Amino acid sequence: MREAQELFGSGRLDEALACIDQALAIDPGNAVVHANRGIALVALCRLPEALASFDEAVALKPDYAEAYFGRAVARLLSGDFARGWVDFEWRWKRTNGPAGLQHKEFAQPLWLGEKPLVGKTLLVHAELGLGDTLQFCRYVTPLAELGATVILQVQSPLVELLADLHGISRVMTAGQPLPALDYHCPLLSLPLAFKTELKTIPAERKYLHADPAKVARWKTCVGDAAGRRVGLVWRGDPNNSDDRHRSMALSDLLQQLPRNYRYYSLQKELSESEKRIFDAHPTASCLADDLDFTETAALCECLDLVISVDTSVAHLSAALGTLTWILLPFSPDCRWLLSRTDSPWYPSVKLYRQERVGDWRGVLTRVAGDLKDRV
């Protein structure tokens, strides 16, 4: 299996799958190998076969969390939310999950939609990614509409931005003293609690808002080139295990984009080489690379369009209602589903997908063509 892992890691997915099939021919009762086959098939976007492999793994090992989680990803990608969110709860029992994902222990019971919330105080707590928090904090409003006093516990970079989220009573970070609570719920368990289906996603076009004073200040920086102001994000967190698939080089991005737009970096912590690329480009600017989320939100509201890989700024821009084009790898995160160019989560989003593994050139060619058509 080590050979299969090496092939998978280098993007040679068909060869990795063939290697796994050889292992199964030798040991067909191995649940781990069946689950690995499912993972490889998801990466190839062959979802019916992937689901069959995960089902086989679960049948052989009924407590195998990795197989349930893999099946959750495949089901959510295929739009089967009813069963996908149920399987997704197995994320807490994984041994190979993302670093930092830990099930927090609370004295209060877990709320998953069964109990009424009128007059109750509910703690909703973030799990790991900033993008996840920005996407699923939308559930605060429907929780408040059920009568709950909602306390939202999030990552420290998001506290100020989310402080005025509609329906929220208080926003805080982990480690701060908690008030008296009746229930708690992890943020990404709320779609299960609300029995969310594709047609019932709470998809308000704009559920986050930037500070008006900061927006006014940024408007003076970006100027009045109405219709031509475009924000760019080309890479995500390098600590993310999947970052090599979702990120691209700045030079590749700018080379493909038409010159009759003004481009502004929304990327944090630019390298020296990236700064030199901006300095040399006639229509691209790096206004700052150390903006917090409130400043980035204000800048997004001054732009006509944000073009981003799948990272937290894409969620921020979309939650602000800014027109957002998201560039996706061949096998995307399950929230983006497959094939479609829109997102049921964000009305302002358009999706650009790789048609082959690693093929950013094809994606950027389509983006450039659509930019030219806008003028």
N, C-alpha and C positions, 0 to 999 in steps of 0.2 A: 504493500500500500504506500510505502514511502515514495516509490517511483511515480505512482498516480498523483500523489500530493505535489511532487515537484513539477510534473507536467501541468497540473491544474494551476499552480502558482505562476507558471510562465505563460499562461493563456492558451496552452495547447489542449483545448478541452476535448476534442474528439479522441485524441490519443489517450488522455486521462480516462475517458469513459471506456475505451477498449481495454485498458489495463485493469480497470475495476471489474469489467465483465469476465476477464480471465480469472481474477481472484474468486468471483462468484461461481465459476465453473468448477473450481477446486473445492470451495466451501460454501455451498448454496444456503446453508442455515445460519450464516453469519449476519446478525442484525446490523452491525456497524458498517459492513460493506454495502448492504442494501441502502442504508441511510446515506453513505457517501455517494452511491450511485444517484440517489435522488438529488443531492446537492449539485452534482455535475450536470444532471439533466435540467435543473433550474437554471444554471449558468448558460445552458444552451437554449433556454426558453422552450423546452419540450415538457410542458407542464403535465399533461395526462400521464406520460410515462414516469415523470418524477413522483406524482401522487401515488402511483402504483408501487413504486419502490419504497416510499415512506410507509405506505400501508403494510407492506411486507415486513419492514423493520419493526413496526409496532406489533404486528401479529407474533413475531418471534420473541420480542422483548417488550412486554406491555408497559414497563416503567421507563422506557428509554426516552429521556427528555429531548435529546438532540433530534430524534426522528419526529417527535411531535412538533418541535419548533420548525424543523424543515418543512413539514407538511403545512404548518401555519403560513409560512412564507409563500409556498406554492398556491395555497388556497386564496390568500389575499391577493396575490398577483393575478389570479384568474377571476377575481371579483366575487368569490364565495366568502362573503363576510360572515354569514351566519355561523359557519363552522370554523372559519379562519380565526376569528377573535377568541373562540374557545380554546383552540390549540395554542394560540399565542400566549396563554397564561402559563404554559410550560417553560417560558423563558427563565423563570426564577430557579428552575431546577437544573439548568444546563451547567455542565462542568467546563465547557469551552466557550462560554459566552463572552461578551465584551468586558474588558477590564473595567472595574468600577460599578458594574451592575449588581447590586446587592438588594435583597429583599429587606426593607426596613421593618423592624419589629415595633409594633405599637400596642399599647394596652387596649385600645379601642378596637372594635370589630371592623373588618373589611366591609366596605359597602360596594356591592355590585348590582345595585338597582332593585333589590328585593324589598327594602324598607322605605317607608315614607320619610321625606326630609324636612317637612314643615316644622320649623322651630328647632332644627338640629344644626349642629356645627360640624362641618365636614372638612377634613384636611386633604387636599389634593397635592401629591408630591411628585416632583419631576424624577426621572430615572437616570438619564445619562446625557443624551445629545441635546445641544441647544436647538437644533432644528426640530427635534421631536417636541420640545417644550413649546416652541413657537407655533407648531402645527396644532397640537392638541389642547392648548390653553383655550381654544374656542369653546370647549365644553363648560367653562366656568359660567357663562351666561345661562345655558339651559339648566344647570344645577341651581343657580339662584332662582330661576323661574319655578323650580320645584319647591321653593321655600327654604332652601339651605342658606346658612351663613357659610360662605366659602373662604377658607384660608388656603392660599396657594404658596407652596414651598418650592422654590426654583433655584437654579444656579445663580450665583451672585451677579454675573454680567447682565442678567435679564431683569433684576429686581426693579430698577427705576423705570424701564420701558413698560413693564406690565402692571405698574402700580395703579393705573387708571382703567384697567380692563373692566369692561361693563359686567357688573354683577359681583365683582370681587369685594370682599370685606377687608382683607389684609394680604399683603405679599411679603414673604420672608425667605431667608436662606436656611439650609440645614445647620443645626447647631444652636440656633436661636431658641429661647424658651417658648414652648408652645402654650397657647391658651387651653382652656377646658374644651375637650372634643367629645363628639358622640361617635364619629366614624372616621375612617381614612380610606383613601383610594389612590393607587398609583395612576399617574396621568394617562399612561397608555392602556389602562384597563377600562377607561371611560367609554370607548366605543362598544365594548362588551356590555357594560352596565346599561347603556342606552340602546342595546340591540341594533347598532348602526348597520344599515344596509346602504348600498350605493345611492339609492334614491332618498335616503333620510339623513345623509351627512349634513350637519349644520354648516352650510357653505355660504355664509355672508361674505359679500365681496370685500368688505373692509371691516375688520374687527380689531385692528390695532391702529393707534394714532400717534403721530409724532408731535413733539413740542412745537407749537406755532412760532415761538420766538426763535427756535433753532432753525425751523424751516425758512423763516424770513432772512436769517443770516446767511444760510447756504444759497438762497436765490441770488444774492449779490455775487457769489463766487462762480456759479455756473452760467450766469448771463442769461440772455433772452433768446437764444437760438431755439425757439419753440419747435417741437416736433423732431429735433435732431440731437437731443441730449440723452446719451446712453451710458448706463453704468455697467461695469464689467467685473465678473468674478470668475477666475479660471482654475482655481484649485481649492481643495478643502483642507481639513485638518490632517497633516501627515501621519498623525498617530492612529488615525482610523485604518483598520485592517483592509478596507476596500478602497483606500484613497487612490491607489495606483490605477484603478479602473475609472474613477470618476473625474480625475484632474487632468489638465493638459498644460502645455507650455504657453506662456504669454505670447511669445514670438509667433507661434502657430496661429493663435487666435487673431492677433492684430493683422497678420499678413493677409488673412482672408476677408477682413471687413472693409467695406467701401469707405473712402476718405471724406465723403460729404456729410459726415456726422461728427459730433464732438463726443469723445469717449472719456469717461471718468472712472478711475479705479475705485472699487469698493472693497478691494482685497486688503487684508491686514498683513502687516509685517512683510513688506516687499524686500526681496533680496537686492543686493547692489546691482546685479545684472538686470533685474527687472526695472529698477529705477533708471538705468541707462537706456533701456528700451523705450521707456516713456519719454525721456528727455529727447531722444532722437526722432520720435514720431510727431508728425506735423499736426495731428488732430486729437492726440490723446494726452490726458493730464492725470497726474497723481497729486490730488489736493492734500491728502494726508493718509498715512497708513497705520494710524494708531487710534482710530475712532472707536468710541464705545457704541453700544447698540442704539442709544438714543440719538447720537449724532448721525450714525449710519441711516437710521430711520428717517431723520429729517432730510438728509441728502437724497434718499430714495424718492421722497415726496416731491423733490424738485426736478426729477428726471422724467423723461417721456417713456423710457423703456429700460429695463434691467435685463442683461443677458448673463446667465450664471450657470455654472455647473451645479450639481446637486449638493448644496451645502446650506448652512444656516441663513446666509444672506438671501438666498432664493426664497426661503420660507418667510423671512422678514418682509421682503419686497411684496410678495404675494399677499401676505396678511394685511399689508397697508393698502391693498387694492391697486398698486402700481402694475402696469402691464409688464409681465415677466416671462421671458423665454428661458426655459430650463433645458440644458444640454445633458442628455442621459447616456450612460453606457449601454451596451447591447443587452445585458441582463440588469435591469434597474432595481432599485429598492422597491419593495412590494407595494408601497403607497402609490406608486405611479402606474400600476397595472401594466398591461401589455397593449401594444398596437395603437392605442388612441393618441391623438395629438392634443387633447384637452385634459383637464384634471377635474374630477368631481369634488375635490377638496378646495380648489381655488379657481373661481370664475375668471380671474385675470391672467391665468397661466396658459402658455402654449408650450408643448413638449416637442423637443427635437431628439430623436433616438438614433443611436448607431444602428446601421443595418448589418454590420459585421463587427465582430469583436475587435475593439481597438481602433475602429475607423472614425476618427474625429474629422478627417478631411471631408468626408461625405456630409457630416452634420454641418460643418462650417460653410460648405458650399450652399446648402439650403438656407442657412441663416443669412448669408450674404445676399442671396437672391431675394429673400423676403424683405431685407432692408432696402434694397434697390427699388423694390416695388412700392415701398411706403412713400417714396419721394414724389 
